[in-house]
Amino acid sequence: MDFDLTPVFQIGAVGFITAILHAILKQAGKEDIAHWATLVGFIIVLYMVSHYIGDLFSEVKRVFLFN
């Protein structure tokens, strides 16, 4: 079985970049913008996860022939 870890690294990278951006903006005194940046990062990750869950359900349908 071949597991593709690319989605895990992509989600981790978005989270890491979001955390750094939040910390930098908070230190600069722009807490409102930092919270918005965190919200945007969270929405991006939710979109990515929903895409992968859709792929998972399609694969389950294909495996069990629920066409």
mmCIF file as Biopython writes it, N, C-alpha, C and O atoms, coordinates in Angstrom:
data_model
#
loop_
_atom_site.group_PDB
_atom_site.id
_atom_site.type_symbol
_atom_site.label_atom_id
_atom_site.label_alt_id
_atom_site.label_comp_id
_atom_site.label_asym_id
_atom_site.label_entity_id
_atom_site.label_seq_id
_atom_site.pdbx_PDB_ins_code
_atom_site.Cartn_x
_atom_site.Cartn_y
_atom_site.Cartn_z
_atom_site.occupancy
_atom_site.B_iso_or_equiv
_atom_site.auth_seq_id
_atom_site.auth_asym_id
_atom_site.pdbx_PDB_model_num
ATOM 1   N N  . MET A ? 1  ? 0.841   -1.178 0.000  1.0 0.0 1  A 1 
ATOM 2   C CA . MET A ? 1  ? 0.000   0.000  0.000  1.0 0.0 1  A 1 
ATOM 3   C C  . MET A ? 1  ? 0.889   1.244  0.000  1.0 0.0 1  A 1 
ATOM 4   O O  . MET A ? 1  ? 1.859   1.334  0.752  1.0 0.0 1  A 1 
ATOM 5   N N  . ASP A ? 2  ? 0.543   2.177  -0.839 1.0 0.0 2  A 1 
ATOM 6   C CA . ASP A ? 2  ? 1.332   3.399  -0.959 1.0 0.0 2  A 1 
ATOM 7   C C  . ASP A ? 2  ? 0.515   4.566  -0.397 1.0 0.0 2  A 1 
ATOM 8   O O  . ASP A ? 2  ? -0.556  4.894  -0.907 1.0 0.0 2  A 1 
ATOM 9   N N  . PHE A ? 3  ? 1.033   5.175  0.646  1.0 0.0 3  A 1 
ATOM 10  C CA . PHE A ? 3  ? 0.337   6.291  1.276  1.0 0.0 3  A 1 
ATOM 11  C C  . PHE A ? 3  ? 0.954   7.600  0.815  1.0 0.0 3  A 1 
ATOM 12  O O  . PHE A ? 3  ? 2.175   7.758  0.812  1.0 0.0 3  A 1 
ATOM 13  N N  . ASP A ? 4  ? 0.107   8.529  0.430  1.0 0.0 4  A 1 
ATOM 14  C CA . ASP A ? 4  ? 0.562   9.843  -0.001 1.0 0.0 4  A 1 
ATOM 15  C C  . ASP A ? 4  ? 0.403   10.816 1.158  1.0 0.0 4  A 1 
ATOM 16  O O  . ASP A ? 4  ? -0.714  11.103 1.589  1.0 0.0 4  A 1 
ATOM 17  N N  . LEU A ? 5  ? 1.519   11.319 1.656  1.0 0.0 5  A 1 
ATOM 18  C CA . LEU A ? 5  ? 1.489   12.235 2.788  1.0 0.0 5  A 1 
ATOM 19  C C  . LEU A ? 5  ? 1.493   13.699 2.375  1.0 0.0 5  A 1 
ATOM 20  O O  . LEU A ? 5  ? 1.607   14.580 3.227  1.0 0.0 5  A 1 
ATOM 21  N N  . THR A ? 6  ? 1.372   13.968 1.099  1.0 0.0 6  A 1 
ATOM 22  C CA . THR A ? 6  ? 1.388   15.344 0.616  1.0 0.0 6  A 1 
ATOM 23  C C  . THR A ? 6  ? 0.296   16.208 1.258  1.0 0.0 6  A 1 
ATOM 24  O O  . THR A ? 6  ? 0.584   17.335 1.663  1.0 0.0 6  A 1 
ATOM 25  N N  . PRO A ? 7  ? -0.949  15.720 1.365  1.0 0.0 7  A 1 
ATOM 26  C CA . PRO A ? 7  ? -1.987  16.555 1.995  1.0 0.0 7  A 1 
ATOM 27  C C  . PRO A ? 7  ? -1.656  16.907 3.447  1.0 0.0 7  A 1 
ATOM 28  O O  . PRO A ? 7  ? -1.944  18.016 3.898  1.0 0.0 7  A 1 
ATOM 29  N N  . VAL A ? 8  ? -1.065  15.985 4.164  1.0 0.0 8  A 1 
ATOM 30  C CA . VAL A ? 8  ? -0.711  16.252 5.560  1.0 0.0 8  A 1 
ATOM 31  C C  . VAL A ? 8  ? 0.319   17.367 5.634  1.0 0.0 8  A 1 
ATOM 32  O O  . VAL A ? 8  ? 0.214   18.262 6.473  1.0 0.0 8  A 1 
ATOM 33  N N  . PHE A ? 9  ? 1.311   17.314 4.762  1.0 0.0 9  A 1 
ATOM 34  C CA . PHE A ? 9  ? 2.337   18.353 4.758  1.0 0.0 9  A 1 
ATOM 35  C C  . PHE A ? 9  ? 1.782   19.697 4.283  1.0 0.0 9  A 1 
ATOM 36  O O  . PHE A ? 9  ? 2.198   20.746 4.776  1.0 0.0 9  A 1 
ATOM 37  N N  . GLN A ? 10 ? 0.853   19.673 3.336  1.0 0.0 10 A 1 
ATOM 38  C CA . GLN A ? 10 ? 0.246   20.917 2.869  1.0 0.0 10 A 1 
ATOM 39  C C  . GLN A ? 10 ? -0.557  21.579 3.985  1.0 0.0 10 A 1 
ATOM 40  O O  . GLN A ? 10 ? -0.450  22.787 4.196  1.0 0.0 10 A 1 
ATOM 41  N N  . ILE A ? 11 ? -1.351  20.799 4.692  1.0 0.0 11 A 1 
ATOM 42  C CA . ILE A ? 11 ? -2.141  21.346 5.788  1.0 0.0 11 A 1 
ATOM 43  C C  . ILE A ? 11 ? -1.227  21.842 6.908  1.0 0.0 11 A 1 
ATOM 44  O O  . ILE A ? 11 ? -1.476  22.892 7.501  1.0 0.0 11 A 1 
ATOM 45  N N  . GLY A ? 12 ? -0.176  21.089 7.190  1.0 0.0 12 A 1 
ATOM 46  C CA . GLY A ? 12 ? 0.792   21.526 8.195  1.0 0.0 12 A 1 
ATOM 47  C C  . GLY A ? 12 ? 1.488   22.817 7.799  1.0 0.0 12 A 1 
ATOM 48  O O  . GLY A ? 12 ? 1.732   23.680 8.643  1.0 0.0 12 A 1 
ATOM 49  N N  . ALA A ? 13 ? 1.808   22.951 6.521  1.0 0.0 13 A 1 
ATOM 50  C CA . ALA A ? 13 ? 2.478   24.168 6.047  1.0 0.0 13 A 1 
ATOM 51  C C  . ALA A ? 13 ? 1.554   25.379 6.167  1.0 0.0 13 A 1 
ATOM 52  O O  . ALA A ? 13 ? 1.994   26.456 6.569  1.0 0.0 13 A 1 
ATOM 53  N N  . VAL A ? 14 ? 0.288   25.210 5.822  1.0 0.0 14 A 1 
ATOM 54  C CA . VAL A ? 14 ? -0.662  26.320 5.959  1.0 0.0 14 A 1 
ATOM 55  C C  . VAL A ? 14 ? -0.796  26.709 7.429  1.0 0.0 14 A 1 
ATOM 56  O O  . VAL A ? 14 ? -0.813  27.894 7.761  1.0 0.0 14 A 1 
ATOM 57  N N  . GLY A ? 15 ? -0.890  25.718 8.304  1.0 0.0 15 A 1 
ATOM 58  C CA . GLY A ? 15 ? -0.978  26.004 9.734  1.0 0.0 15 A 1 
ATOM 59  C C  . GLY A ? 15 ? 0.260   26.699 10.267 1.0 0.0 15 A 1 
ATOM 60  O O  . GLY A ? 15 ? 0.156   27.625 11.071 1.0 0.0 15 A 1 
ATOM 61  N N  . PHE A ? 16 ? 1.434   26.260 9.825  1.0 0.0 16 A 1 
ATOM 62  C CA . PHE A ? 16 ? 2.690   26.860 10.263 1.0 0.0 16 A 1 
ATOM 63  C C  . PHE A ? 16 ? 2.800   28.304 9.794  1.0 0.0 16 A 1 
ATOM 64  O O  . PHE A ? 16 ? 3.164   29.182 10.576 1.0 0.0 16 A 1 
ATOM 65  N N  . ILE A ? 17 ? 2.492   28.554 8.539  1.0 0.0 17 A 1 
ATOM 66  C CA . ILE A ? 17 ? 2.558   29.913 7.996  1.0 0.0 17 A 1 
ATOM 67  C C  . ILE A ? 17 ? 1.538   30.811 8.692  1.0 0.0 17 A 1 
ATOM 68  O O  . ILE A ? 17 ? 1.827   31.969 8.991  1.0 0.0 17 A 1 
ATOM 69  N N  . THR A ? 18 ? 0.355   30.278 8.945  1.0 0.0 18 A 1 
ATOM 70  C CA . THR A ? 18 ? -0.669  31.051 9.646  1.0 0.0 18 A 1 
ATOM 71  C C  . THR A ? 18 ? -0.226  31.408 11.055 1.0 0.0 18 A 1 
ATOM 72  O O  . THR A ? 18 ? -0.431  32.535 11.507 1.0 0.0 18 A 1 
ATOM 73  N N  . ALA A ? 19 ? 0.383   30.453 11.753 1.0 0.0 19 A 1 
ATOM 74  C CA . ALA A ? 19 ? 0.846   30.712 13.119 1.0 0.0 19 A 1 
ATOM 75  C C  . ALA A ? 19 ? 1.939   31.772 13.145 1.0 0.0 19 A 1 
ATOM 76  O O  . ALA A ? 19 ? 1.932   32.645 14.012 1.0 0.0 19 A 1 
ATOM 77  N N  . ILE A ? 20 ? 2.867   31.705 12.214 1.0 0.0 20 A 1 
ATOM 78  C CA . ILE A ? 20 ? 3.945   32.701 12.154 1.0 0.0 20 A 1 
ATOM 79  C C  . ILE A ? 20 ? 3.373   34.080 11.821 1.0 0.0 20 A 1 
ATOM 80  O O  . ILE A ? 20 ? 3.746   35.079 12.435 1.0 0.0 20 A 1 
ATOM 81  N N  . LEU A ? 21 ? 2.465   34.123 10.848 1.0 0.0 21 A 1 
ATOM 82  C CA . LEU A ? 21 ? 1.848   35.393 10.474 1.0 0.0 21 A 1 
ATOM 83  C C  . LEU A ? 21 ? 1.074   35.993 11.641 1.0 0.0 21 A 1 
ATOM 84  O O  . LEU A ? 21 ? 1.126   37.200 11.874 1.0 0.0 21 A 1 
ATOM 85  N N  . HIS A ? 22 ? 0.358   35.147 12.372 1.0 0.0 22 A 1 
ATOM 86  C CA . HIS A ? 22 ? -0.389  35.619 13.535 1.0 0.0 22 A 1 
ATOM 87  C C  . HIS A ? 22 ? 0.559   36.188 14.593 1.0 0.0 22 A 1 
ATOM 88  O O  . HIS A ? 22 ? 0.298   37.252 15.154 1.0 0.0 22 A 1 
ATOM 89  N N  . ALA A ? 23 ? 1.646   35.489 14.862 1.0 0.0 23 A 1 
ATOM 90  C CA . ALA A ? 23 ? 2.599   35.960 15.873 1.0 0.0 23 A 1 
ATOM 91  C C  . ALA A ? 23 ? 3.237   37.285 15.465 1.0 0.0 23 A 1 
ATOM 92  O O  . ALA A ? 23 ? 3.392   38.180 16.297 1.0 0.0 23 A 1 
ATOM 93  N N  . ILE A ? 24 ? 3.607   37.418 14.199 1.0 0.0 24 A 1 
ATOM 94  C CA . ILE A ? 24 ? 4.243   38.652 13.723 1.0 0.0 24 A 1 
ATOM 95  C C  . ILE A ? 24 ? 3.267   39.820 13.808 1.0 0.0 24 A 1 
ATOM 96  O O  . ILE A ? 24 ? 3.624   40.900 14.278 1.0 0.0 24 A 1 
ATOM 97  N N  . LEU A ? 25 ? 2.049   39.603 13.358 1.0 0.0 25 A 1 
ATOM 98  C CA . LEU A ? 25 ? 1.065   40.685 13.400 1.0 0.0 25 A 1 
ATOM 99  C C  . LEU A ? 25 ? 0.700   41.059 14.830 1.0 0.0 25 A 1 
ATOM 100 O O  . LEU A ? 25 ? 0.479   42.235 15.122 1.0 0.0 25 A 1 
ATOM 101 N N  . LYS A ? 26 ? 0.635   40.089 15.715 1.0 0.0 26 A 1 
ATOM 102 C CA . LYS A ? 26 ? 0.302   40.383 17.108 1.0 0.0 26 A 1 
ATOM 103 C C  . LYS A ? 26 ? 1.420   41.186 17.772 1.0 0.0 26 A 1 
ATOM 104 O O  . LYS A ? 26 ? 1.153   42.107 18.545 1.0 0.0 26 A 1 
ATOM 105 N N  . GLN A ? 27 ? 2.662   40.838 17.473 1.0 0.0 27 A 1 
ATOM 106 C CA . GLN A ? 27 ? 3.795   41.588 18.023 1.0 0.0 27 A 1 
ATOM 107 C C  . GLN A ? 27 ? 3.834   43.012 17.474 1.0 0.0 27 A 1 
ATOM 108 O O  . GLN A ? 27 ? 4.310   43.927 18.145 1.0 0.0 27 A 1 
ATOM 109 N N  . ALA A ? 28 ? 3.336   43.194 16.262 1.0 0.0 28 A 1 
ATOM 110 C CA . ALA A ? 28 ? 3.318   44.525 15.647 1.0 0.0 28 A 1 
ATOM 111 C C  . ALA A ? 28 ? 2.148   45.361 16.153 1.0 0.0 28 A 1 
ATOM 112 O O  . ALA A ? 28 ? 2.005   46.524 15.774 1.0 0.0 28 A 1 
ATOM 113 N N  . GLY A ? 29 ? 1.312   44.775 17.006 1.0 0.0 29 A 1 
ATOM 114 C CA . GLY A ? 29 ? 0.190   45.519 17.554 1.0 0.0 29 A 1 
ATOM 115 C C  . GLY A ? 29 ? -1.047  45.510 16.681 1.0 0.0 29 A 1 
ATOM 116 O O  . GLY A ? 29 ? -1.968  46.296 16.904 1.0 0.0 29 A 1 
ATOM 117 N N  . LYS A ? 30 ? -1.081  44.648 15.708 1.0 0.0 30 A 1 
ATOM 118 C CA . LYS A ? 30 ? -2.226  44.566 14.799 1.0 0.0 30 A 1 
ATOM 119 C C  . LYS A ? 30 ? -2.991  43.282 15.091 1.0 0.0 30 A 1 
ATOM 120 O O  . LYS A ? 30 ? -3.050  42.376 14.259 1.0 0.0 30 A 1 
ATOM 121 N N  . GLU A ? 31 ? -3.574  43.217 16.284 1.0 0.0 31 A 1 
ATOM 122 C CA . GLU A ? 31 ? -4.244  41.991 16.713 1.0 0.0 31 A 1 
ATOM 123 C C  . GLU A ? 31 ? -5.490  41.690 15.887 1.0 0.0 31 A 1 
ATOM 124 O O  . GLU A ? 31 ? -5.787  40.524 15.630 1.0 0.0 31 A 1 
ATOM 125 N N  . ASP A ? 32 ? -6.218  42.710 15.471 1.0 0.0 32 A 1 
ATOM 126 C CA . ASP A ? 32 ? -7.413  42.465 14.659 1.0 0.0 32 A 1 
ATOM 127 C C  . ASP A ? 32 ? -7.054  41.792 13.339 1.0 0.0 32 A 1 
ATOM 128 O O  . ASP A ? 32 ? -7.707  40.835 12.922 1.0 0.0 32 A 1 
ATOM 129 N N  . ILE A ? 33 ? -6.019  42.297 12.690 1.0 0.0 33 A 1 
ATOM 130 C CA . ILE A ? 33 ? -5.588  41.705 11.422 1.0 0.0 33 A 1 
ATOM 131 C C  . ILE A ? 33 ? -5.037  40.303 11.665 1.0 0.0 33 A 1 
ATOM 132 O O  . ILE A ? 33 ? -5.212  39.418 10.827 1.0 0.0 33 A 1 
ATOM 133 N N  . ALA A ? 34 ? -4.368  40.088 12.808 1.0 0.0 34 A 1 
ATOM 134 C CA . ALA A ? 34 ? -3.841  38.766 13.133 1.0 0.0 34 A 1 
ATOM 135 C C  . ALA A ? 34 ? -4.969  37.755 13.275 1.0 0.0 34 A 1 
ATOM 136 O O  . ALA A ? 34 ? -4.848  36.618 12.819 1.0 0.0 34 A 1 
ATOM 137 N N  . HIS A ? 35 ? -6.057  38.162 13.904 1.0 0.0 35 A 1 
ATOM 138 C CA . HIS A ? 35 ? -7.189  37.252 14.046 1.0 0.0 35 A 1 
ATOM 139 C C  . HIS A ? 35 ? -7.836  36.952 12.694 1.0 0.0 35 A 1 
ATOM 140 O O  . HIS A ? 35 ? -8.250  35.822 12.438 1.0 0.0 35 A 1 
ATOM 141 N N  . TRP A ? 36 ? -7.922  37.954 11.842 1.0 0.0 36 A 1 
ATOM 142 C CA . TRP A ? 36 ? -8.469  37.731 10.504 1.0 0.0 36 A 1 
ATOM 143 C C  . TRP A ? 36 ? -7.572  36.792 9.694  1.0 0.0 36 A 1 
ATOM 144 O O  . TRP A ? 36 ? -8.066  35.931 8.966  1.0 0.0 36 A 1 
ATOM 145 N N  . ALA A ? 37 ? -6.259  36.960 9.823  1.0 0.0 37 A 1 
ATOM 146 C CA . ALA A ? 37 ? -5.329  36.084 9.107  1.0 0.0 37 A 1 
ATOM 147 C C  . ALA A ? 37 ? -5.477  34.646 9.588  1.0 0.0 37 A 1 
ATOM 148 O O  . ALA A ? 37 ? -5.423  33.712 8.787  1.0 0.0 37 A 1 
ATOM 149 N N  . THR A ? 38 ? -5.664  34.467 10.888 1.0 0.0 38 A 1 
ATOM 150 C CA . THR A ? 38 ? -5.864  33.128 11.427 1.0 0.0 38 A 1 
ATOM 151 C C  . THR A ? 38 ? -7.169  32.532 10.910 1.0 0.0 38 A 1 
ATOM 152 O O  . THR A ? 38 ? -7.221  31.347 10.582 1.0 0.0 38 A 1 
ATOM 153 N N  . LEU A ? 39 ? -8.208  33.333 10.838 1.0 0.0 39 A 1 
ATOM 154 C CA . LEU A ? 39 ? -9.489  32.860 10.317 1.0 0.0 39 A 1 
ATOM 155 C C  . LEU A ? 39 ? -9.366  32.449 8.855  1.0 0.0 39 A 1 
ATOM 156 O O  . LEU A ? 39 ? -9.921  31.428 8.448  1.0 0.0 39 A 1 
ATOM 157 N N  . VAL A ? 40 ? -8.652  33.230 8.072  1.0 0.0 40 A 1 
ATOM 158 C CA . VAL A ? 40 ? -8.456  32.890 6.656  1.0 0.0 40 A 1 
ATOM 159 C C  . VAL A ? 40 ? -7.664  31.585 6.531  1.0 0.0 40 A 1 
ATOM 160 O O  . VAL A ? 40 ? -7.997  30.740 5.701  1.0 0.0 40 A 1 
ATOM 161 N N  . GLY A ? 41 ? -6.628  31.415 7.340  1.0 0.0 41 A 1 
ATOM 162 C CA . GLY A ? 41 ? -5.871  30.161 7.331  1.0 0.0 41 A 1 
ATOM 163 C C  . GLY A ? 41 ? -6.737  28.975 7.698  1.0 0.0 41 A 1 
ATOM 164 O O  . GLY A ? 41 ? -6.625  27.905 7.100  1.0 0.0 41 A 1 
ATOM 165 N N  . PHE A ? 42 ? -7.602  29.164 8.684  1.0 0.0 42 A 1 
ATOM 166 C CA . PHE A ? 42 ? -8.510  28.100 9.104  1.0 0.0 42 A 1 
ATOM 167 C C  . PHE A ? 42 ? -9.480  27.733 7.985  1.0 0.0 42 A 1 
ATOM 168 O O  . PHE A ? 42 ? -9.757  26.553 7.765  1.0 0.0 42 A 1 
ATOM 169 N N  . ILE A ? 43 ? -9.995  28.732 7.282  1.0 0.0 43 A 1 
ATOM 170 C CA . ILE A ? 43 ? -10.923 28.479 6.177  1.0 0.0 43 A 1 
ATOM 171 C C  . ILE A ? 43 ? -10.218 27.747 5.042  1.0 0.0 43 A 1 
ATOM 172 O O  . ILE A ? 43 ? -10.806 26.863 4.418  1.0 0.0 43 A 1 
ATOM 173 N N  . ILE A ? 44 ? -8.974  28.102 4.767  1.0 0.0 44 A 1 
ATOM 174 C CA . ILE A ? 44 ? -8.207  27.408 3.728  1.0 0.0 44 A 1 
ATOM 175 C C  . ILE A ? 44 ? -8.034  25.942 4.085  1.0 0.0 44 A 1 
ATOM 176 O O  . ILE A ? 44 ? -8.203  25.068 3.235  1.0 0.0 44 A 1 
ATOM 177 N N  . VAL A ? 45 ? -7.694  25.669 5.347  1.0 0.0 45 A 1 
ATOM 178 C CA . VAL A ? 45 ? -7.522  24.282 5.782  1.0 0.0 45 A 1 
ATOM 179 C C  . VAL A ? 45 ? -8.846  23.530 5.720  1.0 0.0 45 A 1 
ATOM 180 O O  . VAL A ? 45 ? -8.870  22.369 5.312  1.0 0.0 45 A 1 
ATOM 181 N N  . LEU A ? 46 ? -9.947  24.162 6.115  1.0 0.0 46 A 1 
ATOM 182 C CA . LEU A ? 46 ? -11.252 23.507 6.024  1.0 0.0 46 A 1 
ATOM 183 C C  . LEU A ? 46 ? -11.591 23.158 4.576  1.0 0.0 46 A 1 
ATOM 184 O O  . LEU A ? 46 ? -12.132 22.087 4.305  1.0 0.0 46 A 1 
ATOM 185 N N  . TYR A ? 47 ? -11.277 24.052 3.658  1.0 0.0 47 A 1 
ATOM 186 C CA . TYR A ? 47 ? -11.529 23.785 2.247  1.0 0.0 47 A 1 
ATOM 187 C C  . TYR A ? 47 ? -10.705 22.594 1.769  1.0 0.0 47 A 1 
ATOM 188 O O  . TYR A ? 47 ? -11.213 21.729 1.055  1.0 0.0 47 A 1 
ATOM 189 N N  . MET A ? 48 ? -9.427  22.551 2.164  1.0 0.0 48 A 1 
ATOM 190 C CA . MET A ? 48 ? -8.562  21.447 1.767  1.0 0.0 48 A 1 
ATOM 191 C C  . MET A ? 48 ? -9.076  20.126 2.334  1.0 0.0 48 A 1 
ATOM 192 O O  . MET A ? 48 ? -9.129  19.123 1.623  1.0 0.0 48 A 1 
ATOM 193 N N  . VAL A ? 49 ? -9.450  20.126 3.603  1.0 0.0 49 A 1 
ATOM 194 C CA . VAL A ? 49 ? -9.929  18.904 4.243  1.0 0.0 49 A 1 
ATOM 195 C C  . VAL A ? 49 ? -11.239 18.447 3.608  1.0 0.0 49 A 1 
ATOM 196 O O  . VAL A ? 49 ? -11.432 17.251 3.390  1.0 0.0 49 A 1 
ATOM 197 N N  . SER A ? 50 ? -12.138 19.377 3.309  1.0 0.0 50 A 1 
ATOM 198 C CA . SER A ? 50 ? -13.407 18.984 2.690  1.0 0.0 50 A 1 
ATOM 199 C C  . SER A ? 50 ? -13.173 18.364 1.318  1.0 0.0 50 A 1 
ATOM 200 O O  . SER A ? 50 ? -13.880 17.435 0.929  1.0 0.0 50 A 1 
ATOM 201 N N  . HIS A ? 51 ? -12.196 18.866 0.590  1.0 0.0 51 A 1 
ATOM 202 C CA . HIS A ? 51 ? -11.855 18.285 -0.704 1.0 0.0 51 A 1 
ATOM 203 C C  . HIS A ? 51 ? -11.363 16.847 -0.530 1.0 0.0 51 A 1 
ATOM 204 O O  . HIS A ? 51 ? -11.768 15.961 -1.282 1.0 0.0 51 A 1 
ATOM 205 N N  . TYR A ? 52 ? -10.500 16.610 0.446  1.0 0.0 52 A 1 
ATOM 206 C CA . TYR A ? 52 ? -9.969  15.270 0.666  1.0 0.0 52 A 1 
ATOM 207 C C  . TYR A ? 52 ? -11.038 14.319 1.200  1.0 0.0 52 A 1 
ATOM 208 O O  . TYR A ? 52 ? -11.007 13.129 0.886  1.0 0.0 52 A 1 
ATOM 209 N N  . ILE A ? 53 ? -11.976 14.814 1.993  1.0 0.0 53 A 1 
ATOM 210 C CA . ILE A ? 53 ? -13.071 13.969 2.472  1.0 0.0 53 A 1 
ATOM 211 C C  . ILE A ? 53 ? -13.984 13.589 1.310  1.0 0.0 53 A 1 
ATOM 212 O O  . ILE A ? 53 ? -14.474 12.461 1.248  1.0 0.0 53 A 1 
ATOM 213 N N  . GLY A ? 54 ? -14.213 14.515 0.399  1.0 0.0 54 A 1 
ATOM 214 C CA . GLY A ? 54 ? -14.982 14.193 -0.802 1.0 0.0 54 A 1 
ATOM 215 C C  . GLY A ? 54 ? -14.312 13.108 -1.628 1.0 0.0 54 A 1 
ATOM 216 O O  . GLY A ? 54 ? -14.979 12.203 -2.129 1.0 0.0 54 A 1 
ATOM 217 N N  . ASP A ? 55 ? -12.995 13.195 -1.770 1.0 0.0 55 A 1 
ATOM 218 C CA . ASP A ? 55 ? -12.250 12.153 -2.477 1.0 0.0 55 A 1 
ATOM 219 C C  . ASP A ? 55 ? -12.361 10.815 -1.754 1.0 0.0 55 A 1 
ATOM 220 O O  . ASP A ? 55 ? -12.479 9.768  -2.390 1.0 0.0 55 A 1 
ATOM 221 N N  . LEU A ? 56 ? -12.324 10.853 -0.426 1.0 0.0 56 A 1 
ATOM 222 C CA . LEU A ? 56 ? -12.450 9.628  0.361  1.0 0.0 56 A 1 
ATOM 223 C C  . LEU A ? 56 ? -13.804 8.964  0.127  1.0 0.0 56 A 1 
ATOM 224 O O  . LEU A ? 56 ? -13.869 7.752  -0.079 1.0 0.0 56 A 1 
ATOM 225 N N  . PHE A ? 57 ? -14.881 9.742  0.155  1.0 0.0 57 A 1 
ATOM 226 C CA . PHE A ? 57 ? -16.204 9.176  -0.066 1.0 0.0 57 A 1 
ATOM 227 C C  . PHE A ? 57 ? -16.343 8.620  -1.486 1.0 0.0 57 A 1 
ATOM 228 O O  . PHE A ? 57 ? -16.983 7.588  -1.688 1.0 0.0 57 A 1 
ATOM 229 N N  . SER A ? 58 ? -15.756 9.291  -2.454 1.0 0.0 58 A 1 
ATOM 230 C CA . SER A ? 58 ? -15.784 8.779  -3.826 1.0 0.0 58 A 1 
ATOM 231 C C  . SER A ? 58 ? -15.048 7.445  -3.914 1.0 0.0 58 A 1 
ATOM 232 O O  . SER A ? 58 ? -15.496 6.533  -4.610 1.0 0.0 58 A 1 
ATOM 233 N N  . GLU A ? 59 ? -13.939 7.330  -3.223 1.0 0.0 59 A 1 
ATOM 234 C CA . GLU A ? 59 ? -13.175 6.081  -3.225 1.0 0.0 59 A 1 
ATOM 235 C C  . GLU A ? 59 ? -13.945 4.960  -2.524 1.0 0.0 59 A 1 
ATOM 236 O O  . GLU A ? 59 ? -13.917 3.816  -2.980 1.0 0.0 59 A 1 
ATOM 237 N N  . VAL A ? 60 ? -14.624 5.272  -1.432 1.0 0.0 60 A 1 
ATOM 238 C CA . VAL A ? 60 ? -15.426 4.270  -0.736 1.0 0.0 60 A 1 
ATOM 239 C C  . VAL A ? 60 ? -16.567 3.793  -1.635 1.0 0.0 60 A 1 
ATOM 240 O O  . VAL A ? 60 ? -16.859 2.599  -1.692 1.0 0.0 60 A 1 
ATOM 241 N N  . LYS A ? 61 ? -17.213 4.734  -2.339 1.0 0.0 61 A 1 
ATOM 242 C CA . LYS A ? 61 ? -18.267 4.350  -3.279 1.0 0.0 61 A 1 
ATOM 243 C C  . LYS A ? 61 ? -17.716 3.446  -4.372 1.0 0.0 61 A 1 
ATOM 244 O O  . LYS A ? 61 ? -18.353 2.468  -4.763 1.0 0.0 61 A 1 
ATOM 245 N N  . ARG A ? 62 ? -16.537 3.780  -4.856 1.0 0.0 62 A 1 
ATOM 246 C CA . ARG A ? 62 ? -15.940 2.981  -5.919 1.0 0.0 62 A 1 
ATOM 247 C C  . ARG A ? 62 ? -15.592 1.584  -5.418 1.0 0.0 62 A 1 
ATOM 248 O O  . ARG A ? 62 ? -15.822 0.605  -6.127 1.0 0.0 62 A 1 
ATOM 249 N N  . VAL A ? 63 ? -15.046 1.474  -4.221 1.0 0.0 63 A 1 
ATOM 250 C CA . VAL A ? 63 ? -14.635 0.181  -3.694 1.0 0.0 63 A 1 
ATOM 251 C C  . VAL A ? 63 ? -15.838 -0.732 -3.450 1.0 0.0 63 A 1 
ATOM 252 O O  . VAL A ? 63 ? -15.796 -1.920 -3.767 1.0 0.0 63 A 1 
ATOM 253 N N  . PHE A ? 64 ? -16.890 -0.180 -2.894 1.0 0.0 64 A 1 
ATOM 254 C CA . PHE A ? 64 ? -18.055 -0.989 -2.573 1.0 0.0 64 A 1 
ATOM 255 C C  . PHE A ? 64 ? -19.129 -0.959 -3.659 1.0 0.0 64 A 1 
ATOM 256 O O  . PHE A ? 64 ? -20.234 -1.460 -3.452 1.0 0.0 64 A 1 
ATOM 257 N N  . LEU A ? 65 ? -18.812 -0.381 -4.803 1.0 0.0 65 A 1 
ATOM 258 C CA . LEU A ? 65 ? -19.685 -0.365 -5.985 1.0 0.0 65 A 1 
ATOM 259 C C  . LEU A ? 65 ? -21.060 0.208  -5.686 1.0 0.0 65 A 1 
ATOM 260 O O  . LEU A ? 65 ? -22.076 -0.372 -6.068 1.0 0.0 65 A 1 
ATOM 261 N N  . PHE A ? 66 ? -21.096 1.349  -5.001 1.0 0.0 66 A 1 
ATOM 262 C CA . PHE A ? 66 ? -22.342 2.045  -4.712 1.0 0.0 66 A 1 
ATOM 263 C C  . PHE A ? 66 ? -22.641 3.093  -5.769 1.0 0.0 66 A 1 
ATOM 264 O O  . PHE A ? 66 ? -22.978 4.230  -5.435 1.0 0.0 66 A 1 
ATOM 265 N N  . ASN A ? 67 ? -22.524 2.732  -7.023 1.0 0.0 67 A 1 
ATOM 266 C CA . ASN A ? 67 ? -22.757 3.703  -8.086 1.0 0.0 67 A 1 
ATOM 267 C C  . ASN A ? 67 ? -24.200 3.962  -8.128 1.0 0.0 67 A 1 
ATOM 268 O O  . ASN A ? 67 ? -24.661 4.754  -8.950 1.0 0.0 67 A 1 
#
